[in-house]
Amino acid sequence: MKVDLFDFHLPEELIAQTPLEDRTSSRLMVVNKDTGELEHRKFKDIYEYINPGDCLVLNDTRVLPARLHGEKEDTGAHIEVLLLKQQEEDKWETLVKPAKRVKEGTIITFGDGKLKAVCVKELEHGGRILDFQYEGIFYEILDQLGEMPLPPYIKEKLDDQDRYQTVYAKERGSAAAPTAGLHFTTDLLDALKEKGVHIAFITLHVGLGTFRPVNVEEVDKHEMHAEFYQINGETASLLNKVRAEGGRILSVGTTSTRTLETIASANNGKFVESSGWTSIFIYPGYEFKGIDGMITNFHLPKSTLIMLVSALAGRENVLHAYETAVKERYRFFSFGDAMFIR
């Protein structure tokens, strides 16, 4: 299957640069995965489509303000650091720019010396292992000095960093937000609970690989990045109960979908308490074992995310929906509008 089969024309002005003031006021395209039929609603109308006994599964990862601006201690040269993954104690795998200025032994200072980092290992493609030195609590210092690592297609500065967090973000560790969840408010989630909808949380820490383009011609030649996930026993039991009683499991976002499918695929369609790393790649031909429907945003052309959506709703249905979204001037990507595949 050719990657080009998932291409579509997207005018640049439809890439949302800023979030809407009211999270629930974004548009919602409802797609029937069996017929391809489309409905155009507001996101708050999602309430009408989720039934008592259904379970909404949310990714409670919290985005780290992982972009830091510092200076080389000896020359004062500007260095940008992006935290990727904690290795041990205060050592982090990072991306640095410009990488040629950061050699083993280089010291970088941030925030008038509140935070320092020593390069202890050079990796490929601008990667560096940095050992951080500070007084106090690292994450509190990061909250003060760091910036949200917004996707490369967002050029506008984000005034309120919390708008790149879901209202239920809890577990620190992501390099990017699970953006389908940005549409929910606490009030909307409370209303769904009162209706009899189950709300469950899993965790998948989104890596920067989510933004990497697919650089092969054949879909099955692409290698997915690995991301850490976890699900507790209470959530696993709830999901098994919902399925046994005939309710639908509805994932919020591709990250929740990949987590649920990883677990269900390894356990004959059942959910169990587990954690680990997943590099599951879902594209047309995949047989879903964990979810019945999904809420998601509108994704990049030829991305692994549009391939996942196409696996659930059918490639032709999805491309028709995307062509319609462009025609109807929907807003795309992280701060854009939403789609509900039912």
C-alpha positions as CSV (number, residue, x, y, z in Angstrom):
1,M,0.0,0.0,0.0
2,K,1.4,3.3,-1.1
3,V,1.9,6.2,1.4
4,D,0.6,8.6,-1.4
5,L,-2.8,7.0,-1.1
6,F,-3.2,9.1,2.2
7,D,-2.4,12.4,0.6
8,F,-4.8,15.3,0.3
9,H,-4.6,19.0,-0.4
10,L,-4.6,21.2,2.7
11,P,-4.5,25.0,2.3
12,E,-2.0,26.4,4.9
13,E,-4.5,28.9,6.2
14,L,-6.7,26.1,7.6
15,I,-3.9,25.1,10.0
16,A,-5.1,26.4,13.4
17,Q,-2.5,28.6,15.1
18,T,-4.3,29.4,18.3
19,P,-6.9,27.6,20.5
20,L,-10.5,28.8,20.6
21,E,-11.5,30.6,23.8
22,D,-14.1,28.0,24.6
23,R,-12.8,24.5,24.3
24,T,-16.1,23.0,23.4
25,S,-17.0,25.5,20.7
26,S,-14.8,23.9,18.0
27,R,-16.6,22.2,15.2
28,L,-17.3,18.4,15.2
29,M,-17.6,16.3,12.1
30,V,-19.5,13.0,12.9
31,V,-18.5,10.2,10.6
32,N,-20.4,6.9,10.3
33,K,-17.6,4.4,9.8
34,D,-19.9,1.9,8.0
35,T,-21.6,4.2,5.5
36,G,-19.3,7.3,5.4
37,E,-22.3,9.5,6.1
38,L,-21.2,12.9,7.6
39,E,-22.9,15.3,10.1
40,H,-21.6,18.8,11.0
41,R,-22.1,19.8,14.6
42,K,-20.3,21.6,17.5
43,F,-18.1,19.7,19.8
44,K,-20.4,20.2,22.8
45,D,-23.0,18.1,20.8
46,I,-20.8,15.1,21.5
47,Y,-23.0,14.7,24.5
48,E,-25.8,13.5,22.2
49,Y,-23.8,10.7,20.6
50,I,-22.4,9.0,23.7
51,N,-24.9,6.7,25.4
52,P,-25.3,5.6,29.1
53,G,-23.1,2.5,29.5
54,D,-20.5,3.6,27.0
55,C,-17.0,4.3,28.2
56,L,-14.9,7.3,27.2
57,V,-11.2,6.6,27.5
58,L,-8.9,9.6,28.0
59,N,-5.1,9.9,28.0
60,D,-4.2,11.7,31.2
61,T,-0.5,12.4,30.2
62,R,0.7,15.9,31.0
63,V,3.0,17.8,28.6
64,L,6.3,18.9,30.0
65,P,7.3,22.6,29.3
66,A,10.2,20.8,27.8
67,R,11.8,23.6,25.6
68,L,14.6,25.5,27.4
69,H,16.6,28.4,26.3
70,G,20.1,28.6,27.8
71,E,23.6,29.9,27.2
72,K,27.0,28.1,27.0
73,E,28.7,29.0,30.2
74,D,32.1,29.8,28.5
75,T,30.9,31.8,25.5
76,G,27.4,33.0,26.2
77,A,26.2,31.4,22.9
78,H,22.4,30.7,22.8
79,I,21.5,27.0,23.1
80,E,18.0,25.6,22.7
81,V,17.3,22.3,24.6
82,L,14.3,20.1,24.2
83,L,13.8,17.4,26.8
84,L,12.9,14.0,25.3
85,K,13.2,11.3,27.9
86,Q,14.5,11.0,31.5
87,Q,17.3,8.4,31.7
88,E,18.2,8.2,35.4
89,E,18.0,10.7,38.2
90,D,18.9,14.0,36.6
91,K,20.1,12.7,33.3
92,W,17.9,13.4,30.3
93,E,18.0,12.5,26.6
94,T,17.6,15.8,24.8
95,L,17.8,17.5,21.4
96,V,20.0,20.6,21.3
97,K,20.3,23.4,18.7
98,P,22.8,24.2,17.4
99,A,24.2,20.8,18.2
100,K,27.7,21.6,16.9
101,R,28.2,24.0,19.8
102,V,27.5,21.3,22.4
103,K,30.3,18.8,22.9
104,E,30.9,16.4,25.8
105,G,31.8,18.5,28.8
106,T,29.9,21.6,27.6
107,I,28.1,23.4,30.4
108,I,24.8,25.2,29.7
109,T,23.1,27.6,32.1
110,F,19.4,28.5,32.2
111,G,17.5,31.3,34.0
112,D,20.5,33.2,35.5
113,G,22.0,30.0,36.8
114,K,18.9,28.5,38.5
115,L,19.5,25.5,36.3
116,K,22.7,24.1,34.8
117,A,23.3,21.1,32.5
118,V,26.5,19.3,31.6
119,C,26.7,17.4,28.3
120,V,27.8,13.8,29.3
121,K,27.2,12.1,25.9
122,E,26.8,13.0,22.3
123,L,24.1,11.1,20.2
124,E,23.1,11.2,16.6
125,H,21.0,13.9,14.9
126,G,21.5,16.6,17.5
127,G,20.8,14.3,20.5
128,R,22.7,14.8,23.7
129,I,22.5,13.3,27.2
130,L,22.5,16.2,29.7
131,D,23.1,15.9,33.4
132,F,21.1,18.7,35.2
133,Q,22.2,20.5,38.3
134,Y,19.9,22.6,40.5
135,E,18.6,23.3,43.9
136,G,15.0,22.6,44.8
137,I,12.4,20.6,42.7
138,F,13.3,20.0,39.1
139,Y,9.7,20.1,37.8
140,E,9.0,23.4,39.6
141,I,12.0,24.9,38.0
142,L,11.0,23.6,34.6
143,D,7.5,25.1,35.1
144,Q,9.2,28.5,35.6
145,L,11.8,28.3,32.8
146,G,10.4,26.0,30.2
147,E,8.1,26.6,27.2
148,M,5.6,24.2,25.7
149,P,7.1,22.3,22.8
150,L,4.4,23.2,20.3
151,P,4.4,21.3,17.0
152,P,6.5,22.8,14.2
153,Y,3.4,23.9,12.2
154,I,2.3,26.3,14.9
155,K,4.0,29.6,14.4
156,E,2.1,31.7,16.9
157,K,3.2,32.2,20.5
158,L,0.9,30.5,23.1
159,D,-0.1,33.1,25.7
160,D,-1.7,30.6,28.2
161,Q,0.4,27.4,28.4
162,D,-2.5,25.5,30.0
163,R,-4.3,25.6,26.7
164,Y,-1.9,23.0,25.4
165,Q,-2.9,20.7,28.3
166,T,-6.1,18.8,28.7
167,V,-8.2,19.7,31.8
168,Y,-7.5,16.2,33.2
169,A,-3.7,16.2,32.5
170,K,-2.0,14.5,35.4
171,E,1.0,12.2,34.6
172,R,4.0,14.2,33.6
173,G,6.0,12.9,30.6
174,S,4.7,14.0,27.2
175,A,6.6,15.9,24.5
176,A,3.2,16.8,22.9
177,A,-0.4,17.0,23.9
178,P,-3.0,14.3,23.2
179,T,-4.9,17.0,21.3
180,A,-8.3,15.3,20.8
181,G,-8.7,15.8,24.5
182,L,-8.2,19.5,24.4
183,H,-11.9,19.9,23.4
184,F,-13.2,18.7,26.7
185,T,-14.1,20.8,29.7
186,T,-14.7,19.6,33.3
187,D,-18.4,20.6,32.9
188,L,-18.8,18.5,29.8
189,L,-17.2,15.5,31.4
190,D,-19.3,15.9,34.5
191,A,-22.5,16.1,32.3
192,L,-21.5,12.8,30.6
193,K,-20.9,11.1,34.0
194,E,-24.4,12.3,35.1
195,K,-25.8,10.8,31.9
196,G,-24.4,7.4,32.9
197,V,-21.3,7.4,30.7
198,H,-18.2,5.8,32.2
199,I,-15.0,7.9,32.2
200,A,-11.7,6.0,32.2
201,F,-8.1,7.1,32.1
202,I,-5.0,5.5,30.6
203,T,-1.6,7.0,30.1
204,L,0.6,7.2,27.0
205,H,3.4,9.7,26.9
206,V,3.5,11.2,23.5
207,G,7.0,11.4,21.9
208,L,8.3,13.7,19.3
209,G,8.1,10.9,16.8
210,T,4.5,11.7,16.4
211,F,5.5,14.7,14.2
212,R,8.0,12.8,12.1
213,P,7.0,12.5,8.5
214,V,6.7,9.1,6.8
215,N,9.7,9.0,4.5
216,V,9.1,5.6,2.7
217,E,6.9,4.9,-0.3
218,E,5.3,1.7,1.1
219,V,3.2,2.0,4.3
220,D,4.4,-1.3,5.8
221,K,8.1,-0.2,5.5
222,H,7.6,2.6,8.0
223,E,9.0,2.1,11.5
224,M,7.0,3.6,14.4
225,H,8.5,5.3,17.4
226,A,8.1,3.6,20.7
227,E,6.1,5.4,23.5
228,F,5.5,4.5,27.1
229,Y,2.0,3.5,28.2
230,Q,0.3,2.2,31.3
231,I,-3.2,1.1,32.4
232,N,-4.2,0.2,35.9
233,G,-6.3,-2.7,37.1
234,E,-9.3,-0.6,37.9
235,T,-9.5,0.8,34.4
236,A,-8.9,-2.6,32.8
237,S,-11.7,-4.2,34.9
238,L,-14.1,-1.3,33.9
239,L,-13.4,-1.7,30.2
240,N,-14.0,-5.5,30.3
241,K,-17.3,-4.9,32.2
242,V,-18.4,-2.2,29.7
243,R,-17.8,-4.6,26.8
244,A,-19.5,-7.5,28.6
245,E,-22.6,-5.4,29.1
246,G,-22.8,-4.2,25.5
247,G,-21.4,-0.7,26.0
248,R,-19.1,0.9,23.5
249,I,-15.4,1.7,24.2
250,L,-14.8,5.2,22.7
251,S,-11.2,6.3,22.7
252,V,-10.3,10.0,22.8
253,G,-7.4,10.5,20.4
254,T,-5.0,8.3,18.5
255,T,-2.8,7.9,21.7
256,S,-5.6,6.3,23.7
257,T,-6.5,4.2,20.6
258,R,-2.9,2.9,20.3
259,T,-2.7,2.1,24.0
260,L,-6.0,0.2,24.0
261,E,-5.2,-1.7,20.9
262,T,-1.7,-2.6,22.2
263,I,-3.3,-4.2,25.3
264,A,-6.3,-5.8,23.6
265,S,-4.2,-7.3,20.8
266,A,-1.8,-8.9,23.4
267,N,-4.7,-10.4,25.4
268,N,-7.3,-11.8,23.0
269,G,-9.5,-8.7,23.1
270,K,-9.3,-8.4,26.9
271,F,-7.9,-5.6,29.0
272,V,-5.3,-6.2,31.8
273,E,-3.2,-4.1,34.1
274,S,0.0,-3.4,32.2
275,S,2.7,-1.0,31.3
276,G,5.5,-0.9,28.8
277,W,6.5,0.5,25.4
278,T,4.4,0.3,22.3
279,S,5.3,0.9,18.7
280,I,2.0,-0.4,17.3
281,F,1.4,0.8,13.8
282,I,-2.3,0.8,12.8
283,Y,-3.2,1.2,9.1
284,P,-5.9,-0.2,6.8
285,G,-6.2,-3.9,7.0
286,Y,-5.8,-3.8,10.8
287,E,-8.6,-5.5,12.8
288,F,-9.6,-3.5,15.8
289,K,-9.9,-5.4,19.1
290,G,-10.0,-2.7,21.7
291,I,-12.2,0.2,20.6
292,D,-15.6,0.8,18.9
293,G,-15.3,4.4,18.1
294,M,-12.9,7.3,18.4
295,I,-12.8,11.1,18.8
296,T,-9.8,12.7,17.0
297,N,-8.6,15.8,15.3
298,F,-7.8,16.4,11.6
299,H,-4.3,15.2,10.8
300,L,-1.5,15.8,8.4
301,P,-1.5,14.4,4.9
302,K,0.4,11.1,4.6
303,S,0.8,10.8,8.4
304,T,0.6,7.6,10.5
305,L,-2.4,9.3,12.2
306,I,-4.5,9.6,9.1
307,M,-3.6,6.0,8.3
308,L,-4.9,5.0,11.8
309,V,-8.1,6.9,11.2
310,S,-8.5,5.3,7.8
311,A,-8.1,1.8,9.4
312,L,-11.1,2.5,11.5
313,A,-13.4,4.3,9.1
314,G,-12.1,3.3,5.7
315,R,-9.7,5.2,3.5
316,E,-12.2,6.4,1.0
317,N,-14.6,7.5,3.7
318,V,-11.8,9.4,5.5
319,L,-10.5,11.1,2.4
320,H,-14.0,12.2,1.5
321,A,-14.5,13.5,5.0
322,Y,-11.2,15.4,4.8
323,E,-12.1,16.9,1.4
324,T,-15.4,18.0,2.9
325,A,-13.5,19.5,5.9
326,V,-11.3,21.6,3.6
327,K,-14.3,22.7,1.5
328,E,-16.2,23.6,4.7
329,R,-13.2,25.4,6.2
330,Y,-12.7,23.2,9.2
331,R,-9.6,24.0,11.3
332,F,-6.8,21.4,11.2
333,F,-4.2,19.8,13.5
334,S,-3.5,20.4,17.2
335,F,-5.7,23.5,17.9
336,G,-8.2,22.6,15.2
337,D,-11.6,21.0,15.0
338,A,-12.7,17.4,15.9
339,M,-14.0,14.3,14.3
340,F,-16.1,11.6,15.9
341,I,-16.0,8.2,14.2
342,R,-18.9,6.1,15.3
